[in-house]
Amino acid sequence: MKEFSILALGGNAVSPMGDPAMTLTFALKALSKKGVNILRESSRYVNPAFPKGSGPDFVNAVALVDSDYKPAELLDILHEVEAECGRVREKRWGPRTLDIDLIDAAGRVFPNLELYLWWSGLPPEKQAEIAPEQLILPHPRIQDRAFVLIPMLEVLPEWKHPVTGQGVAEMLSLLPESDRNEVVRLPNP
């Protein structure tokens, strides 16, 4: 059975495939070759690294995909593609050639609501120090990231957060205007 999922892709370092925009394009093609069908993809956007000052500007995009993979299997495929693009996991929120986050998988809350709420409520200073050892869905930081919500609004404006029920535009409107203004659409190639 097909699983509809939302991916957020980003990078701010040169990879063996080229600059970050070229790397994102390569990643989507690589995912297709691995059985992940790209249904819709956003424009590319540029924005400051997160957290601010942690490296060069990022290029980001969002894609709606489907596959026969279960969420954990899809995450393994995403990590394979990251590795193909030279991703090395050395520093949390540091520069990287490619980062592909699984934002949502068919509206699931995974592994359970209690763990999701714990991770989504983690204070910012703790977010920088620790990362989950297991998949948490929906992504516990989506509501905080204009660089995901803006391209998501382009690709999947009707999506509702499976826990809060908020839509993409509503979550985006709750972010500071300065965060929203930092995400700039790149011209189409």
FIMAR-737523 format. One record per atom (N, C-alpha, C): residue number from 0; residue in three letters; atom name; x, y, z. Coordinates in steps of 0.1 Angstrom, whole numbers, m for minus. Example, Ala and Ser with C-alpha at 12.3 -4.5 7.8 and 13.67 -1.06 7.14 Angstrom:
2
     i    aa   at       x       y       z
     0   ALA    N     132     m57      78
     0   ALA   CA     123     m45      78
     0   ALA    C     132     m33      78
     1   SER    N     128     m22      71
     1   SER   CA     137     m11      71
     1   SER    C     129       0      79
***
This chain:
189
     i    aa   at       x       y       z
     0   MET    N       8     m12       0
     0   MET   CA       0       0       0
     0   MET    C       9      12       0
     1   LYS    N       6      22      m8
     1   LYS   CA      13      35      m9
     1   LYS    C      12      43       3
     2   GLU    N      23      49       7
     2   GLU   CA      24      58      19
     2   GLU    C      28      72      14
     3   PHE    N      19      81      16
     3   PHE   CA      22      95      13
     3   PHE    C      30     102      24
     4   SER    N      41     108      21
     4   SER   CA      49     114      31
     4   SER    C      54     128      26
     5   ILE    N      58     136      35
     5   ILE   CA      63     149      32
     5   ILE    C      78     149      37
     6   LEU    N      87     153      27
     6   LEU   CA     101     155      30
     6   LEU    C     105     169      29
     7   ALA    N     114     173      38
     7   ALA   CA     121     186      38
     7   ALA    C     135     183      34
     8   LEU    N     140     190      24
     8   LEU   CA     154     188      20
     8   LEU    C     162     201      21
     9   GLY    N     174     201      25
     9   GLY   CA     182     213      26
     9   GLY    C     197     210      26
    10   GLY    N     205     220      23
    10   GLY   CA     219     218      23
    10   GLY    C     226     232      22
    11   ASN    N     238     233      28
    11   ASN   CA     245     246      27
    11   ASN    C     260     244      25
    12   ALA    N     264     232      20
    12   ALA   CA     278     229      17
    12   ALA    C     278     222       4
    13   VAL    N     289     224      m3
    13   VAL   CA     291     218     m16
    13   VAL    C     293     203     m14
    14   SER    N     286     195     m23
    14   SER   CA     287     181     m22
    14   SER    C     294     176     m35
    15   PRO    N     296     163     m36
    15   PRO   CA     302     157     m49
    15   PRO    C     293     160     m61
    16   MET    N     280     164     m58
    16   MET   CA     270     166     m69
    16   MET    C     270     181     m73
    17   GLY    N     277     190     m65
    17   GLY   CA     277     204     m68
    17   GLY    C     272     212     m57
    18   ASP    N     267     224     m60
    18   ASP   CA     262     234     m50
    18   ASP    C     250     228     m44
    19   PRO    N     245     234     m33
    19   PRO   CA     233     229     m26
    19   PRO    C     221     227     m35
    20   ALA    N     218     236     m44
    20   ALA   CA     206     235     m53
    20   ALA    C     208     223     m62
    21   MET    N     220     220     m67
    21   MET   CA     222     209     m75
    21   MET    C     221     196     m67
    22   THR    N     226     196     m55
    22   THR   CA     225     185     m46
    22   THR    C     210     181     m43
    23   LEU    N     202     191     m41
    23   LEU   CA     188     188     m39
    23   LEU    C     181     181     m51
    24   THR    N     185     186     m63
    24   THR   CA     180     180     m75
    24   THR    C     184     166     m76
    25   PHE    N     197     163     m74
    25   PHE   CA     203     150     m74
    25   PHE    C     195     141     m64
    26   ALA    N     193     146     m52
    26   ALA   CA     187     138     m41
    26   ALA    C     173     133     m46
    27   LEU    N     165     142     m51
    27   LEU   CA     152     138     m56
    27   LEU    C     152     128     m67
    28   LYS    N     162     129     m76
    28   LYS   CA     163     118     m86
    28   LYS    C     168     105     m80
    29   ALA    N     177     106     m70
    29   ALA   CA     182      94     m64
    29   ALA    C     171      87     m56
    30   LEU    N     162      95     m50
    30   LEU   CA     151      89     m43
    30   LEU    C     141      82     m52
    31   SER    N     139      88     m64
    31   SER   CA     130      82     m74
    31   SER    C     136      68     m79
    32   LYS    N     149      67     m80
    32   LYS   CA     155      55     m84
    32   LYS    C     154      44     m73
    33   LYS    N     152      48     m61
    33   LYS   CA     150      39     m50
    33   LYS    C     136      36     m47
    34   GLY    N     127      39     m56
    34   GLY   CA     113      36     m54
    34   GLY    C     104      46     m46
    35   VAL    N     110      58     m45
    35   VAL   CA     102      69     m38
    35   VAL    C      97      78     m49
    36   ASN    N      84      78     m51
    36   ASN   CA      79      86     m62
    36   ASN    C      77     101     m58
    37   ILE    N      82     110     m65
    37   ILE   CA      81     124     m62
    37   ILE    C      68     129     m69
    38   LEU    N      58     132     m60
    38   LEU   CA      45     137     m66
    38   LEU    C      45     152     m68
    39   ARG    N      51     159     m59
    39   ARG   CA      51     174     m60
    39   ARG    C      64     178     m53
    40   GLU    N      71     188     m59
    40   GLU   CA      82     194     m52
    40   GLU    C      81     209     m53
    41   SER    N      86     216     m43
    41   SER   CA      85     230     m42
    41   SER    C      97     237     m50
    42   SER    N      95     250     m51
    42   SER   CA     107     258     m56
    42   SER    C     118     256     m46
    43   ARG    N     130     261     m50
    43   ARG   CA     141     262     m40
    43   ARG    C     140     275     m33
    44   TYR    N     144     275     m20
    44   TYR   CA     144     287     m12
    44   TYR    C     158     288      m5
    45   VAL    N     162     300      m3
    45   VAL   CA     174     303       4
    45   VAL    C     171     310      17
    46   ASN    N     178     306      28
    46   ASN   CA     176     313      41
    46   ASN    C     188     311      49
    47   PRO    N     190     319      60
    47   PRO   CA     201     317      69
    47   PRO    C     202     304      75
    48   ALA    N     213     299      78
    48   ALA   CA     215     286      85
    48   ALA    C     207     287      99
    49   PHE    N     203     275     103
    49   PHE   CA     196     273     116
    49   PHE    C     205     265     125
    50   PRO    N     208     270     137
    50   PRO   CA     204     283     142
    50   PRO    C     213     294     135
    51   LYS    N     208     306     136
    51   LYS   CA     214     317     129
    51   LYS    C     229     318     133
    52   GLY    N     237     320     123
    52   GLY   CA     251     322     124
    52   GLY    C     259     309     125
    53   SER    N     252     298     123
    53   SER   CA     259     285     124
    53   SER    C     266     280     111
    54   GLY    N     265     288     100
    54   GLY   CA     271     284      88
    54   GLY    C     266     292      76
    55   PRO    N     270     288      64
    55   PRO   CA     265     295      52
    55   PRO    C     250     293      50
    56   ASP    N     244     301      42
    56   ASP   CA     229     301      39
    56   ASP    C     226     287      34
    57   PHE    N     214     282      37
    57   PHE   CA     208     270      32
    57   PHE    C     200     272      20
    58   VAL    N     200     262      11
    58   VAL   CA     190     260       1
    58   VAL    C     180     249       6
    59   ASN    N     167     252       5
    59   ASN   CA     157     243      11
    59   ASN    C     146     240       1
    60   ALA    N     139     229       2
    60   ALA   CA     128     226      m6
    60   ALA    C     119     215       2
    61   VAL    N     107     213      m3
    61   VAL   CA      98     203       3
    61   VAL    C      93     195      m8
    62   ALA    N      91     182      m6
    62   ALA   CA      85     173     m16
    62   ALA    C      74     164     m10
    63   LEU    N      64     162     m17
    63   LEU   CA      54     153     m14
    63   LEU    C      57     140     m21
    64   VAL    N      58     129     m14
    64   VAL   CA      62     116     m21
    64   VAL    C      53     105     m17
    65   ASP    N      54      94     m25
    65   ASP   CA      47      82     m20
    65   ASP    C      57      70     m23
    66   SER    N      55      60     m16
    66   SER   CA      63      48     m17
    66   SER    C      56      36     m10
    67   ASP    N      62      25     m12
    67   ASP   CA      57      13      m5
    67   ASP    C      65      11       8
    68   TYR    N      74      20      12
    68   TYR   CA      82      19      24
    68   TYR    C      74      23      36
    69   LYS    N      76      16      47
    69   LYS   CA      71      20      60
    69   LYS    C      80      32      65
    70   PRO    N      76      41      74
    70   PRO   CA      83      52      78
    70   PRO    C      98      50      81
    71   ALA    N     101      40      89
    71   ALA   CA     114      37      93
    71   ALA    C     123      32      81
    72   GLU    N     117      25      72
    72   GLU   CA     124      21      60
    72   GLU    C     127      33      51
    73   LEU    N     117      42      50
    73   LEU   CA     119      54      42
    73   LEU    C     130      62      48
    74   LEU    N     131      64      62
    74   LEU   CA     141      71      68
    74   LEU    C     155      65      65
    75   ASP    N     156      52      64
    75   ASP   CA     169      45      60
    75   ASP    C     173      49      46
    76   ILE    N     163      50      37
    76   ILE   CA     165      54      23
    76   ILE    C     170      68      23
    77   LEU    N     164      77      31
    77   LEU   CA     168      91      31
    77   LEU    C     182      92      36
    78   HIS    N     186      84      46
    78   HIS   CA     200      85      51
    78   HIS    C     210      79      41
    79   GLU    N     206      69      33
    79   GLU   CA     214      64      22
    79   GLU    C     217      75      12
    80   VAL    N     207      83       8
    80   VAL   CA     209      94      m2
    80   VAL    C     217     105       4
    81   GLU    N     215     108      17
    81   GLU   CA     224     118      23
    81   GLU    C     238     114      22
    82   ALA    N     241     101      25
    82   ALA   CA     255      96      25
    82   ALA    C     260      97      11
    83   GLU    N     252      93       1
    83   GLU   CA     257      94     m13
    83   GLU    C     261     108     m17
    84   CYS    N     255     118     m10
    84   CYS   CA     258     132     m13
    84   CYS    C     269     138      m3
    85   GLY    N     276     129       4
    85   GLY   CA     287     133      12
    85   GLY    C     283     137      26
    86   ARG    N     271     135      31
    86   ARG   CA     267     139      44
    86   ARG    C     275     131      55
    87   VAL    N     281     139      64
    87   VAL   CA     287     133      75
    87   VAL    C     281     139      88
    88   ARG    N     276     131      97
    88   ARG   CA     269     136     109
    88   ARG    C     279     138     120
    89   GLU    N     285     151     120
    89   GLU   CA     295     154     130
    89   GLU    C     290     163     141
    90   LYS    N     282     173     137
    90   LYS   CA     278     184     146
    90   LYS    C     263     186     144
    91   ARG    N     255     186     154
    91   ARG   CA     241     189     154
    91   ARG    C     239     203     149
    92   TRP    N     231     204     138
    92   TRP   CA     227     217     132
    92   TRP    C     240     224     127
    93   GLY    N     250     217     122
    93   GLY   CA     261     223     116
    93   GLY    C     260     223     101
    94   PRO    N     270     228      93
    94   PRO   CA     269     228      79
    94   PRO    C     268     214      74
    95   ARG    N     261     212      63
    95   ARG   CA     259     198      57
    95   ARG    C     257     199      42
    96   THR    N     261     189      35
    96   THR   CA     259     188      21
    96   THR    C     244     185      18
    97   LEU    N     237     177      26
    97   LEU   CA     223     174      24
    97   LEU    C     217     169      37
    98   ASP    N     205     174      40
    98   ASP   CA     197     169      51
    98   ASP    C     183     167      45
    99   ILE    N     178     155      47
    99   ILE   CA     165     152      43
    99   ILE    C     157     147      56
   100   ASP    N     147     155      59
   100   ASP   CA     139     152      71
   100   ASP    C     125     146      66
   101   LEU    N     121     136      73
   101   LEU   CA     108     130      71
   101   LEU    C      99     139      80
   102   ILE    N      90     147      74
   102   ILE   CA      82     156      82
   102   ILE    C      69     149      86
   103   ASP    N      63     142      77
   103   ASP   CA      50     135      80
   103   ASP    C      49     122      72
   104   ALA    N      43     112      77
   104   ALA   CA      41     100      70
   104   ALA    C      26      96      72
   105   ALA    N      18      99      63
   105   ALA   CA       4      96      63
   105   ALA    C      m4     100      75
   106   GLY    N       1     111      81
   106   GLY   CA      m6     117      93
   106   GLY    C      m4     109     106
   107   ARG    N       6     100     106
   107   ARG   CA       9      92     118
   107   ARG    C      15     101     129
   108   VAL    N      12      97     141
   108   VAL   CA      20     102     153
   108   VAL    C      28      90     158
   109   PHE    N      41      91     157
   109   PHE   CA      50      80     159
   109   PHE    C      62      84     168
   110   PRO    N      66      76     177
   110   PRO   CA      61      62     180
   110   PRO    C      48      63     188
   111   ASN    N      46      74     196
   111   ASN   CA      33      76     203
   111   ASN    C      32      91     207
   112   LEU    N      20      94     211
   112   LEU   CA      17     108     214
   112   LEU    C      26     114     226
   113   GLU    N      28     105     236
   113   GLU   CA      36     110     247
   113   GLU    C      50     114     243
   114   LEU    N      57     105     235
   114   LEU   CA      71     108     231
   114   LEU    C      71     120     221
   115   TYR    N      61     121     212
   115   TYR   CA      60     132     203
   115   TYR    C      59     145     211
   116   LEU    N      50     146     221
   116   LEU   CA      48     158     230
   116   LEU    C      61     161     237
   117   TRP    N      68     151     242
   117   TRP   CA      81     154     249
   117   TRP    C      91     161     240
   118   TRP    N      93     155     228
   118   TRP   CA     103     161     219
   118   TRP    C      98     174     214
   119   SER    N      86     176     211
   119   SER   CA      81     189     205
   119   SER    C      81     200     216
   120   GLY    N      81     196     229
   120   GLY   CA      81     206     240
   120   GLY    C      95     208     245
   121   LEU    N     105     202     239
   121   LEU   CA     119     204     244
   121   LEU    C     124     218     243
   122   PRO    N     129     224     253
   122   PRO   CA     134     238     252
   122   PRO    C     145     240     241
   123   PRO    N     147     251     235
   123   PRO   CA     156     253     224
   123   PRO    C     171     249     228
   124   GLU    N     175     252     240
   124   GLU   CA     189     249     244
   124   GLU    C     191     234     244
   125   LYS    N     181     226     248
   125   LYS   CA     182     212     248
   125   LYS    C     181     206     233
   126   GLN    N     173     213     225
   126   GLN   CA     172     208     211
   126   GLN    C     186     208     204
   127   ALA    N     194     218     208
   127   ALA   CA     207     219     202
   127   ALA    C     217     208     207
   128   GLU    N     214     202     218
   128   GLU   CA     223     193     225
   128   GLU    C     219     178     221
   129   ILE    N     206     175     221
   129   ILE   CA     202     161     219
   129   ILE    C     193     159     207
   130   ALA    N     194     147     201
   130   ALA   CA     186     143     190
   130   ALA    C     179     130     193
   131   PRO    N     167     128     188
   131   PRO   CA     161     115     191
   131   PRO    C     168     103     185
   132   GLU    N     168      92     192
   132   GLU   CA     175      80     186
   132   GLU    C     165      72     178
   133   GLN    N     152      76     178
   133   GLN   CA     142      70     170
   133   GLN    C     134      80     162
   134   LEU    N     127      75     152
   134   LEU   CA     119      84     144
   134   LEU    C     108      90     152
   135   ILE    N     106     103     151
   135   ILE   CA      95     110     158
   135   ILE    C      87     117     147
   136   LEU    N      74     113     146
   136   LEU   CA      65     119     136
   136   LEU    C      52     125     143
   137   PRO    N      47     136     137
   137   PRO   CA      53     144     127
   137   PRO    C      66     150     133
   138   HIS    N      74     156     124
   138   HIS   CA      86     162     128
   138   HIS    C      83     172     139
   139   PRO    N      90     170     151
   139   PRO   CA      87     178     162
   139   PRO    C      90     193     162
   140   ARG    N      97     198     151
   140   ARG   CA     101     212     150
   140   ARG    C      94     219     138
   141   ILE    N      85     212     131
   141   ILE   CA      79     218     119
   141   ILE    C      73     232     122
   142   GLN    N      66     233     133
   142   GLN   CA      59     246     136
   142   GLN    C      68     257     139
   143   ASP    N      81     255     140
   143   ASP   CA      91     265     144
   143   ASP    C      99     269     132
   144   ARG    N      97     263     120
   144   ARG   CA     107     265     109
   144   ARG    C     100     270      96
   145   ALA    N     102     283      95
   145   ALA   CA      97     290      83
   145   ALA    C     103     284      70
   146   PHE    N     115     279      71
   146   PHE   CA     122     274      59
   146   PHE    C     116     260      55
   147   VAL    N     108     254      63
   147   VAL   CA     100     242      59
   147   VAL    C      86     246      56
   148   LEU    N      80     255      64
   148   LEU   CA      66     258      62
   148   LEU    C      63     266      49
   149   ILE    N      72     275      45
   149   ILE   CA      70     283      33
   149   ILE    C      70     274      20
   150   PRO    N      80     266      18
   150   PRO   CA      79     257       7
   150   PRO    C      68     247       8
   151   MET    N      64     243      20
   151   MET   CA      53     234      22
   151   MET    C      40     240      18
   152   LEU    N      39     253      21
   152   LEU   CA      27     260      17
   152   LEU    C      25     260       1
   153   GLU    N      36     260      m6
   153   GLU   CA      36     259     m20
   153   GLU    C      31     245     m25
   154   VAL    N      36     235     m18
   154   VAL   CA      34     221     m23
   154   VAL    C      21     215     m17
   155   LEU    N      18     218      m5
   155   LEU   CA       8     211       2
   155   LEU    C       0     220      12
   156   PRO    N      m6     231       7
   156   PRO   CA     m12     241      16
   156   PRO    C     m23     235      24
   157   GLU    N     m29     224      20
   157   GLU   CA     m41     219      27
   157   GLU    C     m37     210      39
   158   TRP    N     m24     207      41
   158   TRP   CA     m19     198      51
   158   TRP    C     m23     203      65
   159   LYS    N     m27     194      74
   159   LYS   CA     m30     198      88
   159   LYS    C     m21     190      97
   160   HIS    N     m16     196     107
   160   HIS   CA      m7     190     117
   160   HIS    C     m15     179     124
   161   PRO    N     m11     166     124
   161   PRO   CA     m19     156     130
   161   PRO    C     m21     157     145
   162   VAL    N     m13     165     152
   162   VAL   CA     m15     166     167
   162   VAL    C     m22     179     170
   163   THR    N     m18     190     164
   163   THR   CA     m24     203     168
   163   THR    C     m36     206     159
   164   GLY    N     m37     200     147
   164   GLY   CA     m48     204     138
   164   GLY    C     m46     217     131
   165   GLN    N     m35     223     133
   165   GLN   CA     m32     236     126
   165   GLN    C     m28     233     112
   166   GLY    N     m32     243     103
   166   GLY   CA     m28     242      89
   166   GLY    C     m14     249      87
   167   VAL    N      m9     247      75
   167   VAL   CA       4     252      72
   167   VAL    C       4     268      74
   168   ALA    N      m6     274      67
   168   ALA   CA      m6     289      68
   168   ALA    C      m8     294      82
   169   GLU    N     m15     287      90
   169   GLU   CA     m17     291     104
   169   GLU    C      m4     290     112
   170   MET    N       3     279     111
   170   MET   CA      16     277     117
   170   MET    C      26     288     113
   171   LEU    N      26     291     100
   171   LEU   CA      35     301      95
   171   LEU    C      31     315     100
   172   SER    N      19     318     101
   172   SER   CA      14     331     106
   172   SER    C      18     333     121
   173   LEU    N      21     323     128
   173   LEU   CA      24     324     142
   173   LEU    C      39     326     144
   174   LEU    N      47     325     134
   174   LEU   CA      62     327     135
   174   LEU    C      64     342     133
   175   PRO    N      76     347     139
   175   PRO   CA      79     361     137
   175   PRO    C      81     365     123
   176   GLU    N      76     377     119
   176   GLU   CA      77     382     106
   176   GLU    C      92     381     101
   177   SER    N     101     384     110
   177   SER   CA     115     383     106
   177   SER    C     119     370     101
   178   ASP    N     114     359     107
   178   ASP   CA     117     345     103
   178   ASP    C     112     343      89
   179   ARG    N      99     347      87
   179   ARG   CA      93     345      74
   179   ARG    C     100     353      63
   180   ASN    N     104     365      66
   180   ASN   CA     111     373      56
   180   ASN    C     125     368      52
   181   GLU    N     131     360      60
   181   GLU   CA     144     354      57
   181   GLU    C     144     343      47
   182   VAL    N     132     338      44
   182   VAL   CA     131     327      34
   182   VAL    C     128     333      21
   183   VAL    N     137     332      11
   183   VAL   CA     135     338      m2
   183   VAL    C     135     328     m13
   184   ARG    N     125     329     m21
   184   ARG   CA     124     319     m32
   184   ARG    C     135     322     m43
   185   LEU    N     142     312     m47
   185   LEU   CA     152     313     m58
   185   LEU    C     145     313     m71
   186   PRO    N     150     320     m81
   186   PRO   CA     144     319     m95
   186   PRO    C     145     305    m100
   187   ASN    N     135     300    m107
   187   ASN   CA     135     287    m113
   187   ASN    C     147     286    m123
   188   PRO    N     154     275    m124
   188   PRO   CA     165     274    m133
   188   PRO    C     161     274    m147
***
